[in-house]
Every structure is written in structure tokens, then in C-alpha cells.
Amino acid sequence: MRWILVGASTIAAEHMIGAFRGQGHAVVHVVSTTAARAAEFAATHGIAGSGDDLTAALAAGDAVYISSTNEKHRAQALAAIAAGKHVLCEKPLAMSVAEAREMVEAADAAGVVFATNHHLRCSGSHRKVRELIEGGRIGRVLSLRIFHAVHLPPHLQGWRITDPGAGGGVIPDITVHNADVARFLLGEDPQEVVAQMAASGLGQGVEDSAMSIWSMPSGAMVFSHESFTHPFAGSGLEVHGTEGSIFARGVMTQRPLGEIELVSAAGREAIPFSEHNLYSMGVAEFASAVEGKGRPAADGWDGVASLTVAFAVREAARTGVKQAVKIGGAV
């Protein structure tokens, strides 16, 4: 496949270009806000085409990877879809659930593949945890605890901590990931959420920390904690059931790191998992979907669902009132 990058971003540079090329694909063009920025990025990463004109760029490739700031996603995705291109879009898909639905519905109508780059569900650790749950190793799930409180590196701060108009804040940045993790592991959608959020020292005009509790249809409870201001907290998840518990430490990352331990009446068991590249797996499954073989790791409707949960968390935190989560998929 020939990929067009929309956004000269850190994630494209650090993860996605390598993932595309590692799967035998070509990165043929990069589009950025200014032609100078695009040209600099292209020169650094050995990309032949560059510029600030998305319409012109769309003739160069088969698929589009969008990693621009959040407020640009909708217009860029709709343009790519109208041009008949397959789209892999960073989370959160858009600035509102209605916009995200519009994007996914347009792709469905056009018959192109649209996916959300929820990389964590591509990790060997998360897939192993889901396998343990589905295999009944911990019995009936009672609760899931996700702790994804980190210190946002200086080179990633910028608009994420200062610009609500660009979609900044920890809730659209990390809560959407936690929502997708919960949906992926438990196979169900939250029904109601309660939450609090704060600007605890980094955010300017946006929240930089949040905690929330979600009720699930099965009766399980989910606790989600995300922050940009916790340099030593570590990350991970715990799944507790009637017959055992899973402790997955250091697994909320972009790399195949961490460890998993299963604890039950039989004792403690270290659980091995695949250490494949998360982004390469996502690209491989996207390409298979384009070929009509299966679905992307996270499709557009998964992105709509994670955004719906995140915005329910933000509204619950803003109002102090429990929010119903109304997730609607394809009709």
C-alpha cells in the first residue's frame, strides 16, 4: 500500500513510518499545516512528496493516516473518504461524537476501510489478558482497574495541555484509550459513569488528571485513572474475578513491555505474552481488512464508542452528575 501522512507528527515519526515500512508498504507523501514543515519532515524521513495541500496529496496514495491535531480530523477524513481512500485515524476521532459518527458513516457509504489507531488492543499483553478472561481463568469478572497516570514528556505537551480548541486535555488523550481497553477486554460497553477531573499543575485551560468509575451491563465495575502529571506512578491494569485476579504491570505503553501475573487459589503464575510491535500489528490487520480479510484491530465504530465514553466522563466530571453512556453503532 502507498500511504499519505496527514500530520507531520511525533507518533508518525516515532512509530507509524516504521510500522508501514516494516509491513512492506510505502510512505509516499506527507501533508502538514505549512509546506516548509512538511518538506522538513519529508527530508528527515525519506518521503518523496510533501506539501500543505491535502487535495493534491490524495492522488499519490491508496490510504491515509491522520495524526493531525484533533480539530482537523473530521474535515481531513471526509476529504480522504470522498477521494476513495482507506483511512487510519488517530484517536480521538473528532471533537464530538456526532462528527465521529459522520466520518464513519461516510466511510461505510463509500465502501472504504476506516479504522481508529487504538494501538493498545494490538499488544501481546492486552490480547493475552483478554484470552485469560475469555478462557475462564479468573471466573466471572467483578472489576477492572486501569491506571494510566503518567508524566507527559515535554516534547508531547504543547496543545495537549493548553488548547481546548484543538482537543487538548487528558480525557480525549488518554481516557479514550482506557475506554477502548475496557471494551476490548470485557466485551461490553459502559452504561453509566461518575467522575472527577482536575488541573493538577500541568494543564492550562484543560484537565490534566481524571478519575472515573463505570458500571457495566454484566455488573462489573471499572475504575479508570489517567493523568499527565504522575512521573513515578507506573501504569497497568488489574482484572479481578470470582476465581482469580490478573495483574498486568507496565502494559499501557506504546512498546511491548510489562509483565502479567495470574493469582488464584493455585498460587501465582507468571504469564508470557507475545512481544510483537503494536503498531505493526495494527497496520497488518488494517491491510488485511483492505484485502477483504477480516476487520481492523479497532474499526471506526470502536473509535466512536471510546469517544462516547470519554465525553461522558468529562460531562460527569464537569457537572458532578452521573451520566448515562449511550453508544450507538452502525445501523
HELIX and SHEET records of a PDB file:
HELIX    1   1 THR A   10  ILE A   11  1                                   2    
HELIX    2   2 ALA A   12  MET A   16  3                                   5    
HELIX    3   3 ILE A   17  GLY A   22  1                                   6    
HELIX    4   4 ALA A   35  HIS A   45  1                                  11    
HELIX    5   5 LEU A   54  ALA A   57  1                                   4    
HELIX    6   6 ASN A   70  LYS A   72  5                                   3    
HELIX    7   7 HIS A   73  ALA A   82  1                                  10    
HELIX    8   8 VAL A   97  ALA A  110  1                                  14    
HELIX    9   9 HIS A  119  CYS A  122  5                                   4    
HELIX   10  10 GLY A  124  GLU A  134  1                                  11    
HELIX   11  11 PRO A  154  LEU A  156  5                                   3    
HELIX   12  12 TRP A  159  THR A  162  1                                   4    
HELIX   13  13 PRO A  164  ALA A  166  5                                   3    
HELIX   14  14 VAL A  170  VAL A  170  1                                   1    
HELIX   15  15 ILE A  171  THR A  175  3                                   5    
HELIX   16  16 VAL A  176  LEU A  186  1                                  11    
HELIX   17  17 LEU A  278  VAL A  290  1                                  13    
HELIX   18  18 GLY A  300  THR A  319  1                                  20    
SHEET    1   A 6 GLY A  49  GLY A  51  0                                        
SHEET    2   A 6 ALA A  26  VAL A  31  1                                        
SHEET    3   A 6 ARG A   2  VAL A   6  1                                        
SHEET    4   A 6 ALA A  63  ILE A  66  1                                        
SHEET    5   A 6 HIS A  86  CYS A  89  1                                        
SHEET    6   A 6 PHE A 114  THR A 116  1                                        
SHEET    1   B 9 GLY A 267  ILE A 271  0                                        
SHEET    2   B 9 GLU A 259  SER A 264 -1                                        
SHEET    3   B 9 GLY A 244  ARG A 249 -1                                        
SHEET    4   B 9 SER A 235  GLY A 241 -1                                        
SHEET    5   B 9 VAL A 141  ALA A 149 -1                                        
SHEET    6   B 9 MET A 221  SER A 227  1                                        
SHEET    7   B 9 SER A 209  SER A 215 -1                                        
SHEET    8   B 9 GLU A 192  ALA A 198 -1                                        
SHEET    9   B 9 GLN A 323  ALA A 324 -1                                        
END                                                                             
